[in-house]
Amino acid sequence: MWAPGASLLVANLAHRFVEDSDIEYSEFAHYDVGQAVAHMTFQAHSMGLFVHQFRAFDREAVALEFRIPEHWEVTTMAAIGMPLGGGRGDPGPGTSDERYPLEEITWERAR
């Protein structure tokens, strides 16, 4: 439901299988793409944008449409933009800059 109104959709790909090498697959590919998406999310947030990462899409259709080589794997997508109804002053429904008081989100274990 985030995709149709997003300013930008990003397909996140992992270089899963290493072509022309003796390496069967890259064991760090998913970690690497996760780090890249996390940093992209922080950058977008610093620019006043919101990012919603999702997996509910047809990975094979994306790979086919964009002619993704077989050694790359379409993993997730990210919708980037402003929340519905919101400019910078109005973040829209379901979002808030309000924070819970520290005592509501932490507890001290009895010793």
C-alpha positions in Angstrom: 0.0 0.0 0.0 3.0 2.3 0.3 4.3 1.8 -3.2 1.7 3.7 -5.3 2.1 7.0 -3.5 5.9 6.8 -3.1 8.1 9.4 -4.7 10.7 6.7 -5.4 10.8 2.9 -5.4 14.2 1.2 -5.0 14.7 -2.4 -5.7 17.4 -3.7 -3.4 19.7 -6.4 -5.0 22.3 -8.7 -3.5 25.3 -9.9 -5.6 24.5 -13.4 -4.4 26.4 -15.6 -6.8 29.9 -14.7 -7.9 30.3 -15.3 -11.6 33.6 -16.4 -13.1 35.1 -17.5 -9.8 35.4 -20.6 -7.6 33.1 -19.1 -5.0 29.8 -20.9 -4.9 27.9 -17.9 -3.4 28.6 -14.8 -1.4 27.8 -15.5 2.2 27.9 -11.8 3.0 25.6 -10.5 0.2 22.5 -10.3 2.3 24.4 -8.6 5.1 25.9 -6.1 2.7 22.5 -5.2 1.1 21.0 -4.8 4.6 23.8 -2.4 5.6 23.3 -0.4 2.4 19.5 -0.1 2.8 20.0 0.8 6.5 22.4 3.6 5.6 20.0 4.8 2.7 17.2 4.9 5.3 19.2 7.1 7.7 20.2 9.4 4.9 16.6 9.7 3.7 15.5 10.5 7.3 18.2 13.2 7.6 16.7 14.8 4.5 13.2 14.8 6.0 12.0 11.7 4.0 10.5 8.5 5.1 11.4 4.9 4.0 9.3 1.8 4.2 11.1 -1.4 3.4 9.0 -4.3 2.1 9.0 -7.7 0.6 5.4 -8.1 -0.7 6.1 -7.9 -4.4 6.9 -10.3 -7.3 10.7 -10.6 -7.2 10.8 -12.6 -10.4 8.7 -10.0 -12.3 11.1 -7.2 -11.2 14.1 -9.3 -12.2 12.5 -9.9 -15.6 11.3 -6.4 -16.2 14.7 -4.8 -15.4 16.8 -7.7 -16.9 18.6 -8.4 -13.7 21.5 -10.9 -14.3 20.9 -14.3 -12.7 23.9 -13.9 -10.3 22.1 -10.9 -8.7 19.1 -11.5 -6.4 16.2 -9.0 -6.0 15.8 -9.1 -2.2 13.5 -6.3 -1.0 12.2 -2.9 -2.1 12.0 0.5 -0.4 9.3 3.1 -0.9 10.8 6.6 -0.2 8.9 9.9 0.1 6.7 11.9 2.3 3.8 10.2 4.2 0.3 10.6 2.8 -1.2 13.9 3.8 2.1 15.2 5.0 4.5 17.9 4.1 7.4 18.6 6.4 5.1 20.2 9.0 2.4 17.5 8.8 3.9 14.0 8.8 0.5 12.5 8.2 -1.4 9.7 9.9 0.4 7.2 12.0 3.6 9.3 12.4 4.6 11.5 15.2 7.7 13.3 16.5 6.4 12.9 20.0 8.5 10.6 22.2 7.5 8.4 25.1 8.9 9.4 28.5 12.0 7.4 29.4 10.3 5.8 32.4 7.6 4.4 30.1 10.0 2.5 27.8 12.6 1.4 30.3 12.6 -0.5 33.6 15.1 -1.2 36.3 15.6 -4.8 37.4 15.3 -5.3 41.2 18.5 -6.4 42.7 
